[in-house]
Amino acid sequence: MLICRKSIRRKDGKIVTAAQMGLKAICFEVTEEQNQAYLDKKKKEKADKAG
C-alpha cells in the first residue's frame, strides 16, 4: 500500500515538506498490517481523549 503526504516528520523532529524537495507529495510503502495498526492506535487515542 502506498501512502502519500505533503509533509512528514523525521525521526530527528524536523518537518520536511514535499515542496522543499521539489515534489508534490512524499510517498512511502507500508504493509496492510502496519496501516491497520496505525489506524487502531489513532482510534484508541481519539477514544481516550473523548472519554
C-alpha positions in Angstrom: 0.0 0.0 0.0 1.4 3.4 -0.9 0.9 6.3 1.5 1.5 9.9 0.2 1.7 13.0 2.3 2.5 16.7 1.7 4.8 16.7 4.7 6.5 14.3 7.0 8.2 14.5 10.4 11.7 12.9 10.5 13.0 10.9 13.5 15.1 13.9 14.5 11.9 16.0 14.8 12.3 18.1 11.7 9.3 18.6 9.5 10.1 18.2 5.8 7.6 19.3 3.1 7.4 17.8 -0.4 7.8 21.3 -1.8 11.2 21.6 -0.1 12.3 18.5 -2.1 10.7 19.7 -5.3 7.9 17.2 -5.2 4.1 17.3 -5.0 4.0 14.6 -2.4 6.2 12.3 -0.4 5.2 8.7 -0.9 6.3 5.6 1.0 5.2 2.0 1.1 3.6 0.3 4.1 2.0 -3.1 4.6 -1.7 -3.6 5.3 -0.8 -4.7 8.9 1.2 -1.5 9.5 -1.6 0.6 8.2 -4.2 -1.2 10.3 -2.0 -0.9 13.5 -1.7 2.9 12.8 -5.4 3.3 12.4 -6.1 1.3 15.6 -3.7 3.4 17.5 -5.3 6.7 16.3 -8.8 5.3 17.1 -7.6 4.4 20.7 -6.1 7.9 21.1 -9.3 9.6 20.0 -11.4 7.4 22.4 -9.0 8.2 25.3 -9.4 12.0 24.6 -13.2 11.8 24.4 -13.6 9.7 27.5 
